[in-house]
Amino acid sequence: MAPLPDGFSYAEWNATYNGLSFGIAAMGSATIFFWLQLPNVTKSYRTALTITGIVTLIATYHYIRIFNSWSEAFTVASKDGGDYHVKLTGAPFNDGYRYVDWLLTVPLLLIELILVMKLPQEETVSLSWKLGLASALMVALGYPGEIQEDLSVRWFWWCLSMIPFCYVVFTLAVGLAESTSKQPSPAAASLVSAARYLTVLSWCTYPFVYMVKSVGLAGPAATMYEQVGYSVADVMAKAVFGVLIWAIASEKSAVEESGKLLPN
């Protein structure tokens, strides 16, 4: 929890307000959609889709908390019908909710991808533990730098968190390539590949947003870019990624069901 800078313009405050609102709407809608789709996939893929909904549910809760904290930190008023003026109330803005969210959801994101790929059990367990622990370590190492004003300290923790980050990204981009090619249909393989690369793309957004306050930007503008950037990245990494998980589960369910209907 770091103190907010003073001097927010209405445009900067409103952009952040709308970014957080977008996060709530996207995550909440995705949760409903994923759980409504559970009966439409076969039993073997329901765990992955259930976890997908849990991820977006956790994210919805934390976005509501961040949104409320942001709203409580400011008063926005217009005098005599003129321009809106934004002032700090003195209430703290707790951005730590993001890291609590990530610590819970990031390992689950990777596990749901592994589950929907339907790899051999030993490989599934091994990858779930390795990627889950590496991603949790990445988040834990990033938080101490996030709450620091000293740029050298921020860069130190950024570099440390990039070690497990690179391991996870390499595993997704390269290590799972062979398993992707073994999916039961070209459409399923294409969707799994898209999910892997969407994860890599969305994840690569986070380190750059993290560095916003380390490359010369400061004050309200830096806070706005950080909050909006994280919101967009979260929606890509959770809601959009979840739609791909559902599409994979749906495609593989259809393939398996059609195989059962074929005459012996």
N, C-alpha and C positions, 0 to 999 in steps of 0.2 A: 504494500500500500504506500504509494508515493504521493506527496502533495501536488495538487493541480496548479499549473501556472495561472496567473491572473491575466486578464486582457483578452478573453475569448470574444470574437465577434459573433453575431447571431448566426452567420453562415457557417462558421466553424462548429459552433455548438449544435446547430441543426443537422449538419452533415453527420456528425457522430450519433446524434439522437436517431436519425433515420437509419443509419447503418446498424445500430443495435436492434431497432424495431424489425428490420429486414431479417436479422439473425433469428429473432423469436418466431416470426411468421414462417420462415423457411424450415426451421428445425421442427416446429410444432406440426406443420402440415405434413412433413415427411414422416414423422412418427405415426400419425394416423394412417397414412397410406401404406406404410410397410406392414403394420399389424393387420390391416384389412386384407392384405394380400396373402397372409399366412395359409388360409385354406386352399389357395390356388397353386401351391407348390407341393411337391412330394415330401414325405416325412423327413427324409434325409437332409433336406435343405432348410427345414423350418428353424433349426437352431441358429443358423447363420442369419436368417432374416429377422428372427427375434432379437438377436444381439444388435443388428442394424437399427432396429427400433429403439432399443435401450440406449444406444449411443446418441441418437437424436433427441431422445427424451431427457437424458442427462444434460445435453447441450441446451435444450429449451429452458430447463430450470436455471442453469447458470446464466444464460442470456437475460432472463427475467431479473435475476439478482443484479447483474451488471447494469442493466437498463434502469432499474430502480435506484441504484447507487448513483448513477450519472444524473438522474433527474433531481435527486435530493441534494446534490452538490451545488446546484445553481438555482438562481431565481431569474426568470425571464419576464420582462415587463415592458410595456409601451406607455410612454407618457404623452397624454393628450393626442393619442392616435398617431404618434410619430414612429420612428424606427424603434425596433426592439433592442433592449439593452440587456446584456448578460452579466450577472455578478455571481461571485462565489458566495455560498452560504456559510462556509466554514465546515460543513459536513465532509467527512473524508470520502474520496472515491476509491472503492475497493476493486482494483483490477485483478487482485489475486484469485478471484473466482475463475478466471481463464485457466490458470495453472492447475487448479483443483479439477476443472473440467478435463483438461488435456491429460492429466495424470490418470484419470479413469477411462477416458474414451480413446486415446491414441492406441494403447495396446489392444483394446477391443476391436478397433478398426482393422488392424492387421490380422487378428484372429478370425474375424468374420470372412476375410478374403481367403485365408487358408482353408477354412471349413467349407466354403462354397466350391473350392477347387476340388474337393473330395480326393485328397492325396492319400497314399497308404497311411495307416494309423500311426506307425512309428514316426514317419516324416511329419505328419500333422502335429503330433505332440512336441517333437523336437523344435520345429519351426515356431510354433506358438510360444514356447518358452523363450527361445532365443530372441525373436523379434519383439515379443511383449516386454521382456526385461530391458532390452536395448532401448526401446522407445520410451519406457518409463524413466530410464536413466537420463535420456536426452532431455526430457521435460524437467526433471529434478535439477539437472545441471544448469539449465537456462534460467531458472527463477532467480537465483542470487544476483545475476547480472541485470535482470529486468528492473530490480528495485534500487539499482545503484545510479548515482549521478556521475560518479567518477568514470570517465570514458575508458581509461585503461583497465579498470575492473570489469566493466561491461564486456570489453573485447576479450578479456581472459576467460570469462565464463562462456562467452559465445564460442570461442575456440574449443573449449572442453566439451560443450554440448554437441559440437559438430562431429566429434569422433563416433559416438553411437549413431548419430544421424547418417553419416556416410555409410556405415555398415548396413543400416536398414535399407537405404536407397539402393545400394549396390545389390543387396539380396533381391529386392523387388525387380530391379531393372535387368539383372544378369542371372542371378541364382535361380529364379523361378521360370526362366525362359523355356527350359526343357519340359517342365511340368505343364506349362501352358499348351505346348504343342500336343500333349496327350489328352486334351479334352475331347469329349465324345462327338463333337460336331465342329465344323469350321466356324459357325456362328458363336458357339460357346467359347472357342479358343480366342476369337476376335474380341469378345466381350471381356474375358479375363485379362487379355493383353491391355485393353483400354482401361480397365480398373487399375491394373498395376501402374500404368504410365500416368493416369490421372492422380494417383497417390503421390508419385514422384513429383509431378508438376505442382500440385497443391502444396506439398511439403516444402518445395524449394521456395515458395512464397514467404514462408515464416521467417527464415533467417534474414531475408532482405527487410521485412517489416521490423524485425528485431533491431536491425542496424540503423533505423531511421534516426534515432537519437544519438547515434555514434558518428554520423557523417556531416555534422554541421547544422542540422535542423534542431530547433529547440522551441520551447514555448507552446502556445496553443496549436499552431500548425502541425508540429511534430506529434502532439497527442491525437489530433484529428486523424492524421494519416495512419498512425499506429492502430487506432481503434477501428477505423473503416477497413484498413488492410487486413487485420486479423478477422474481422467479420466476414469479408468476402472469401478469404482462405478457408475459414471454418465451414462455410456453406458448401464450397467445392469439395472439401475433404470429407464431409459427413453426409450432407443431404444428397448431393449429386453422386458421390461415390456410392451411397446407399441405393440409389436408383439402379446403378450398374450391378450391384450385388443382387438386387431383385431380378433384373433382366437375366443374369447368369442362372440364377436358381430357376426361373421360369423356363428358360430355354432347355436346360438340362433335365428338368422335370418332364417337359414335352418329349424330349428324345427318349428318356427312359420309359415313359408311358407308351410311346409308339412301338418301342421294342417289345414290350409285354404283349401288345396286341397282335404282333406278327404271328402267323401260324408256325407251329413247330415242324 
